[in-house]
């Protein structure tokens, strides 16, 4: 940081808000980018997807006690989760094969499992998991309404997944000695965990957990759907399949799930078969869609937590990189070095721009324009 300041390049192509000329999300491949991946990456991703799918099938087989606890009526859901496992492993492998994502993956997970980081800041990781993954405080800085809606969706989907997946795989079972209650036993992998009465509050919560999840998801997803229909900023760059379909699918799943409960309680099962089929189709479609749509960021987010920990521990060491022009603190030195290395991997010939603060980037770009472009009109 004491070496002479290099001459800045004339101007990086495709200016972006941070002055690097490239959006950070450019490092994350889309579905089209995945399809255009080199054959070696495709083979590696296919192998990873196959291995994960086989492991899940084995987990279902043995977790359901050789299928003794497996409900054949839930077979379509179980098959969809196998496709989900393949898609997530395939897409994740393709994602981490890109230079920028590979560095994010390496640094992020390296920080998560670093014993040195744990010694320096033992409470940092739990706090970041709670604030960044759980309560997503960074969304509150944008909009309190968006944060509240996202929280409803997040906890609703998390609750639904925690109930649906183990039941689908035959890991959880609810049995009654009399066949119709009110006394039930909850078993996990065949082992009794607890007994409860379906007529009390615990029993009601156990049997209506998915309804509670639906009640949480509907207002959250509806808010974002409304916002994408009304907000001009959101409408500008939205794509139907990428931005709207996930929200519509969540609403359909939640509404049909509530209607199943309504049918069984108030209509004596009227229309139940049609609603069950519609619900099943919507769930299966959504599970298969997750790896190749907007929901994939759920899988990527833990690596981002690792990057936050990577930056936090560097700050603890006062390892701050300062702008080479005005000496303003930019970020941690390891983070800036990582960004420069990523830009070089991506063959971006203006990696040194990461060493300047946003204001200096704008001034240098303006000077470069005056020196190399506008002078041609004199």
C-alpha positions, 0 to 999 in steps of 0.5 A: 500500500506504500508503493507508487500509484499506478496509472489507471486504465482509460476506463473499464468497459460496461460501467457498474455502480461499484466501478469494476465494470461487472456485476458480482452476479455475473460470476453465477452462471444461469441455466443457459450458462450451465448448458454451455459449460465445458464437457469436463464440467458437465461430466463432473456435475452429472457425476455429483448429481448422480452420487447425491441422488443415489445417497438420498435413495439409500437414505430413504430406503434405510431411513424408512426401515427398508420401506416399512414406514414408507407411504406409497401415496407419497411416492411422487413427492419422494421421486421429486426430492430425488430429482431435486437432489440431482439438480441441486448437486448438478447446478452447484457443481457448475456454479463452483466451476466458475472462477468467481464462484469457486473463490467464493466457495473456497474462501467462504467454506474455508472460513466457516470451518476454520479453527483459527477463526473460531478461536479469534471470534467464537460467537461470530459464526452463530451470530452471522447464521442468526442475523444473515441466514435466519433474520436476514437483517440486510433486507431490513436496510432496504425496506421493512415491508420487504424484510417482513414479507421475506421473513414470512416466506422464509420461516413458512417454507422452512417449517414446511420443508422440515415437516414434508421431507421427513414424512415423504421419506418415511423417516417420521411416522405418526401411529395410533394404537386405536387406529383413529386416535386420539392418542398418537405416537411420533416415531423417528426411524422407528424409535418413539420420540413422544406421545401426544393427544390429537385433541390438545394444543400439541396435537393440533400443532402437530397435525396442522404444522403445514397449515401454519406454514401456508398461512405464513407463506401466502401473505409473504409471497403475495406481497412480492407478487403485488410488488412485482406487478406495481413497482416500476423498479421491480418490473423493469428487469423481471422475467416471468419464469424466473421472478413470477413463477416461483411466487405463483407456485408457492401461493398455489401450494399454500392455498391448495394445502389449506383447501385440503384441510378445509375439505376434510373438516367442513366438506366431509372430503368433498373435492379432496381427490382433485385438490390433492392431485392439484397440490401434488402437481404444484409441489412436484413442479416446484421441487424440480424447478428449485435448482434451475430458478430463483430459489437456487440462491437458498443453496448458495447463501451459506457460502456467502455467510462464509465470506462475511465471516472471512471479512469479519475476521480480517477486520478483527486484525485491523487488516483494512485496505485503503484507497490508493488515491485518497487513503479512504478505507475500502474493505479488508485487504484479503477481500480486495486481494480476493476480488482482484484475483477473481477479476484476473481469473475472469480475464478482466484487465482492470483488476487494479480498479478494486484498489480505489474507493467508489468516489476515486473510481468515478473521478478517474473514469471522468478524467479518463473520458476527458483525456481519451474520448472528449479530446477527439471532438476538439 
